[in-house]
């Protein structure tokens, strides 16, 4: 007979716990002690115990297992910790930004783009716009509304036009196979297309569209004779290739750092421009918020600098 899984804690959205109660829960979760939590929060132990009991009653589950000298998070308590931690962190950031007179802008982007293109430029962003904090949202699958409380800017992959949107073109997709230096001997010297059958082709989409496009340009139309491995994101495929697992199809702009450091190699000369790329989008309105205008201008300057470094004589 299978065990009955304990229910996850659920909030009644019409009657939320107090912020103080949630804060007390978080401190107890970190200290494993009502007594120590009471000392840190300058409350009595009975007050802490009462708040935790009220929260457990509210959620209809046990958050801590009580022992003589300590308390231990239950399964439901462990599930609740990251939720409360995220809430408290967001509040701290918001209060800090308000106190410092700093604005924040929420930007949604694909995870691979965030890690490979945006994060390496984050220091430049803070130097250019020190009074603007950026909140990076990687829920690329969520449909944006651009309303109050939603994102301010969407960075997405695709092609123009984007009706009703202001756009900033960030980079054009340029694809070529990439692998770890240790994998090069499997491809031959010089690397030959037919030797790809000795490798696993790494993909970030189930349609294998990037590899299909490149192979077609090389006159190869039968992908079935190759071994294939699909990952959830491009970044996973890049990481697997860097660890010698196979050959991935990479965008030169997203792996420039790995190529310059020799972590990845581009063994074939053919580079295919797909006609797709990455764009920053925000609604075309009569009055665009200043923070969005400032962020868009910074993106344009970063994109122009990358183009200049790629074509220094242009």
C-alpha positions as CSV (number, residue, x, y, z in Angstrom):
1,X,0.0,0.0,0.0
2,X,1.6,3.3,-1.1
3,X,2.1,6.0,1.4
4,X,-0.2,9.0,1.3
5,X,1.7,12.1,0.3
6,X,1.5,15.0,2.8
7,X,-0.4,17.9,1.3
8,X,1.6,21.0,0.3
9,X,1.0,24.1,2.3
10,X,-1.6,26.3,0.7
11,X,-2.5,29.9,1.3
12,X,-6.0,31.2,1.5
13,X,-5.5,34.3,-0.7
14,X,-8.4,36.1,1.0
15,X,-6.8,35.9,4.4
16,X,-3.0,35.9,4.3
17,X,-0.7,35.5,7.3
18,X,0.9,38.6,8.7
19,X,4.4,39.6,7.6
20,X,5.7,39.3,11.2
21,X,4.4,35.7,11.4
22,X,6.1,34.8,8.1
23,X,9.3,36.4,9.3
24,X,9.2,34.4,12.5
25,X,8.7,31.2,10.6
26,X,11.7,32.0,8.5
27,X,14.0,32.8,11.4
28,X,12.9,29.6,13.2
29,X,13.6,27.6,10.0
30,X,17.2,28.9,10.0
31,X,17.9,28.5,13.7
32,X,15.9,25.3,14.5
33,X,14.9,26.9,17.8
34,X,12.0,28.8,19.1
35,X,14.2,30.2,21.9
36,X,17.0,31.4,19.6
37,X,14.4,32.9,17.1
38,X,12.8,34.7,20.0
39,X,16.1,36.2,21.0
40,X,16.9,37.4,17.5
41,X,13.5,38.9,17.0
42,X,13.3,40.4,20.6
43,X,10.1,38.5,21.3
44,X,9.1,36.0,23.9
45,X,9.4,32.3,23.2
46,X,5.7,31.9,23.8
47,X,5.0,34.6,21.2
48,X,7.1,32.8,18.6
49,X,5.4,29.5,19.4
50,X,2.0,31.1,19.1
51,X,2.8,32.6,15.7
52,X,4.0,29.3,14.4
53,X,1.0,27.5,15.7
54,X,-1.3,30.1,14.0
55,X,0.5,29.7,10.7
56,X,0.2,25.9,11.0
57,X,-3.5,26.2,11.7
58,X,-3.9,28.6,8.7
59,X,-2.1,26.2,6.4
60,X,-3.7,23.0,7.9
61,X,-0.4,21.3,8.2
62,X,2.6,20.8,10.6
63,X,5.6,23.0,9.7
64,X,8.0,21.8,12.4
65,X,8.6,18.5,14.3
66,X,9.0,19.5,18.0
67,X,11.9,17.9,19.9
68,X,13.2,18.6,23.4
69,X,16.0,21.0,22.5
70,X,15.2,21.9,18.8
71,X,12.6,21.9,16.1
72,X,13.1,20.4,12.7
73,X,11.3,21.4,9.5
74,X,8.7,19.0,8.2
75,X,8.3,18.2,4.5
76,X,5.7,21.0,4.3
77,X,7.9,23.4,6.2
78,X,10.8,22.8,3.8
79,X,8.4,23.5,0.8
80,X,7.4,26.8,2.4
81,X,10.9,28.1,3.2
82,X,11.9,29.2,-0.4
83,X,8.5,30.9,-0.9
84,X,8.9,33.0,2.3
85,X,12.6,33.6,1.7
86,X,11.8,34.9,-1.8
87,X,9.0,37.2,-0.4
88,X,11.3,38.6,2.3
89,X,14.2,39.1,-0.2
90,X,11.9,40.9,-2.6
91,X,10.6,43.2,0.1
92,X,14.1,44.0,1.3
93,X,15.2,44.9,-2.2
94,X,12.1,47.0,-2.8
95,X,12.5,48.9,0.5
96,X,16.2,49.4,0.0
97,X,15.7,50.7,-3.5
98,X,12.9,53.1,-2.2
99,X,15.2,54.3,0.6
100,X,18.1,54.9,-1.8
101,X,15.8,56.6,-4.4
102,X,16.6,53.8,-6.9
103,X,14.1,52.6,-9.5
104,X,13.9,49.0,-10.6
105,X,13.0,47.5,-14.0
106,X,11.9,43.9,-14.6
107,X,13.2,42.3,-17.7
108,X,12.2,38.8,-18.9
109,X,14.6,36.9,-21.1
110,X,15.5,33.3,-22.0
111,X,17.8,31.6,-19.5
112,X,20.7,31.0,-21.9
113,X,20.6,34.6,-23.1
114,X,20.6,35.8,-19.5
115,X,23.6,33.7,-18.6
116,X,25.6,34.1,-21.8
117,X,24.9,37.6,-22.9
118,X,23.3,39.7,-20.2
119,X,25.0,38.7,-17.0
120,X,28.6,39.4,-18.4
121,X,27.3,42.9,-19.2
122,X,25.7,43.5,-15.8
123,X,28.7,45.4,-14.4
124,X,28.6,47.7,-17.4
125,X,24.9,48.2,-16.8
126,X,25.4,49.3,-13.2
127,X,28.2,51.7,-14.2
128,X,26.0,53.3,-16.9
129,X,22.8,53.4,-14.9
130,X,23.7,53.2,-11.2
131,X,20.2,54.5,-10.1
132,X,18.4,51.7,-11.9
133,X,18.2,48.1,-10.5
134,X,17.3,45.3,-12.9
135,X,15.2,42.3,-11.9
136,X,16.0,39.4,-14.3
137,X,13.0,37.2,-15.0
138,X,13.7,34.0,-16.9
139,X,10.1,32.7,-17.2
140,X,10.4,32.9,-21.0
141,X,7.3,30.7,-21.4
142,X,4.9,33.2,-19.7
143,X,2.9,35.6,-21.8
144,X,3.6,39.2,-20.8
145,X,1.0,41.8,-20.3
146,X,3.3,44.8,-19.6
147,X,0.8,46.0,-17.0
148,X,1.5,47.2,-13.5
149,X,3.2,44.4,-11.6
150,X,4.2,42.6,-14.7
151,X,7.5,42.9,-16.6
152,X,8.7,46.2,-18.2
153,X,10.8,44.7,-21.1
154,X,10.8,41.4,-22.9
155,X,13.9,40.0,-24.5
156,X,13.0,37.3,-26.9
157,X,14.2,35.2,-29.8
158,X,12.5,35.5,-33.2
159,X,12.1,37.7,-36.2
160,X,10.6,41.1,-36.9
161,X,8.1,42.6,-37.2
162,X,6.6,42.8,-33.7
163,X,3.3,44.8,-34.2
164,X,2.5,47.3,-31.5
165,X,6.0,47.0,-30.0
166,X,9.1,49.2,-29.9
167,X,12.0,46.9,-30.7
168,X,15.8,46.9,-30.1
169,X,17.7,44.4,-32.2
170,X,20.4,42.9,-30.0
171,X,22.0,40.2,-32.1
172,X,21.7,38.1,-35.2
173,X,21.9,34.4,-34.8
174,X,25.0,32.9,-36.5
175,X,25.2,29.1,-36.1
176,X,28.2,26.8,-36.4
177,X,29.1,23.4,-34.7
178,X,31.1,23.6,-31.5
179,X,32.8,21.0,-29.3
180,X,35.5,20.6,-26.6
181,X,39.1,20.6,-27.7
182,X,39.3,17.0,-26.5
183,X,36.6,16.0,-29.0
184,X,38.4,17.3,-32.1
185,X,40.2,14.0,-32.9
186,X,36.9,12.3,-33.5
187,X,36.2,14.8,-36.3
188,X,39.5,14.2,-38.1
189,X,42.2,16.6,-39.3
190,X,40.9,18.5,-41.1
191,X,37.4,18.0,-39.6
192,X,35.1,16.2,-42.0
193,X,31.3,16.3,-42.1
194,X,31.0,12.5,-42.3
195,X,33.0,12.1,-39.1
196,X,30.0,13.7,-37.2
197,X,28.5,10.1,-37.2
198,X,31.2,9.4,-34.5
199,X,29.7,12.1,-32.2
200,X,26.5,12.8,-30.4
201,X,24.7,15.8,-31.9
202,X,23.5,18.0,-29.0
203,X,20.2,20.0,-29.4
204,X,18.2,22.5,-27.5
205,X,14.9,21.8,-29.3
206,X,13.1,18.6,-30.2
207,X,12.8,19.6,-33.9
208,X,16.6,19.6,-34.3
209,X,16.0,22.7,-36.5
210,X,19.4,24.3,-35.9
211,X,21.4,21.3,-36.9
212,X,19.0,20.5,-39.8
213,X,19.6,24.0,-41.2
214,X,23.4,23.8,-40.9
215,X,23.6,20.2,-42.3
216,X,21.3,21.2,-45.2
217,X,23.7,24.0,-46.1
218,X,26.5,21.4,-46.2
219,X,24.4,19.1,-48.5
220,X,23.5,16.6,-45.8
221,X,19.7,15.9,-45.6
222,X,19.5,12.7,-43.5
223,X,19.7,13.5,-39.7
224,X,18.5,10.0,-38.8
225,X,22.0,8.6,-39.3
226,X,23.4,10.7,-36.4
227,X,23.1,10.1,-32.7
228,X,21.1,12.9,-31.0
229,X,20.6,14.2,-27.5
230,X,18.1,16.9,-26.6
231,X,18.4,19.3,-23.7
232,X,16.0,21.8,-22.2
233,X,18.1,24.9,-22.8
234,X,21.0,25.9,-25.1
235,X,23.1,26.4,-22.0
236,X,22.8,22.8,-21.1
237,X,23.9,21.8,-24.6
238,X,26.9,24.2,-24.5
239,X,27.9,22.7,-21.1
240,X,27.6,19.1,-22.3
241,X,29.7,20.0,-25.3
242,X,32.4,21.7,-23.2
243,X,32.6,18.5,-21.1
244,X,33.3,16.5,-24.2
245,X,30.0,14.7,-24.6
246,X,29.3,15.7,-28.2
247,X,29.0,18.5,-30.7
248,X,26.5,21.3,-30.3
249,X,25.2,23.9,-32.7
250,X,26.1,27.2,-31.1
251,X,25.3,30.9,-31.7
252,X,28.7,32.7,-32.0
253,X,27.4,35.7,-30.0
254,X,26.3,33.5,-27.1
255,X,29.5,31.5,-26.7
256,X,32.1,34.2,-27.6
257,X,33.7,33.9,-24.1
258,X,34.0,30.1,-24.3
259,X,35.5,30.3,-27.7
260,X,38.0,33.0,-26.7
261,X,39.1,30.9,-23.6
262,X,39.4,27.7,-25.6
263,X,36.6,26.0,-23.6
264,X,34.8,25.4,-26.9
265,X,36.2,25.1,-30.5
266,X,34.4,25.8,-33.8
267,X,35.9,23.1,-36.1
268,X,34.0,23.8,-39.3
269,X,34.3,27.0,-41.4
270,X,30.6,27.3,-42.3
271,X,28.6,29.8,-40.3
272,X,24.8,30.0,-41.1
273,X,22.8,33.1,-40.5
274,X,19.3,31.9,-39.7
275,X,17.4,35.2,-40.1
276,X,16.4,35.0,-36.5
277,X,17.9,36.8,-33.5
278,X,17.3,38.4,-30.1
279,X,15.2,41.5,-29.7
280,X,14.1,43.7,-26.7
281,X,10.4,44.6,-26.9
282,X,8.2,47.0,-25.0
283,X,4.8,48.5,-25.9
284,X,4.8,51.4,-28.3
285,X,3.1,54.0,-26.2
286,X,2.7,57.8,-26.4
287,X,4.5,58.0,-23.0
288,X,7.3,55.4,-22.4
289,X,8.6,55.3,-18.9
290,X,12.0,56.9,-18.5
291,X,13.5,53.8,-17.0
292,X,12.5,51.8,-20.0
293,X,13.9,54.4,-22.4
294,X,17.2,54.4,-20.4
295,X,17.4,50.6,-20.5
296,X,16.6,50.4,-24.2
297,X,19.4,53.0,-24.9
298,X,21.9,51.0,-22.9
299,X,20.9,47.8,-24.8
300,X,21.4,49.7,-28.1
301,X,24.9,50.9,-27.0
302,X,25.9,47.3,-25.9
303,X,24.7,45.8,-29.2
304,X,26.5,48.5,-31.2
305,X,29.7,47.9,-29.3
306,X,29.5,44.1,-30.1
307,X,28.9,44.9,-33.8
308,X,31.9,47.2,-33.8
309,X,34.1,44.6,-32.2
310,X,33.0,42.0,-34.8
311,X,33.5,44.4,-37.7
312,X,36.2,46.8,-36.6
313,X,36.7,48.3,-40.0
314,X,33.0,49.0,-40.6
